[in-house]
């Protein structure tokens, strides 16, 4: 029998760390909880959003820009899991702005990947590719060649999908399929 990890336990641990004002561990536990989060089984999505927003307020009030950026990224990822991609992108843009200002290269590259994924889901394939390319460049500079290779696969997949979309549209127009 395989023991499954329950995201609610990790979420509760995250809350306990926040009560102690240990923001680093709060966000680390929350990130672990996100890995096991199944959006179809979440009954109270607002609890997750409100929790992250309270962390965000705390970070801003206490001038903790590094933790603020991570809280924004976690909030963006949470919105993405809950299929609220516009909100997710806003959070990722804000997080990236802070990460770049702080010179956090790994966090910037990771944030770019999350943003690129949301851009893809929203249908912005060209911008998604550019964002993936930017992440790849940062990882290349850091010598993280495995990540560069993974991103290249995503870029190739996106370009192929985009090409197919253009071809499909051409055929739809060519044969007036959309008029029936």
FENWOUR-V892892 format. One record per helix or strand of 2 or more residues. SS is the DSSP state (alpha for helix, beta for strand). FROM is the first residue (numbers start at 1). TO is the last residue. Records with the same first field share a line. If there is no record, write none. Layout:
BEGIN
SS->FROM-TO + FROM-TO
END
This chain:
BEGIN
alpha->7-19 + 23-35 + 39-41 + 45-61 + 65-81 + 85-102 + 105-121 + 125-141 + 145-174 + 177-179
END
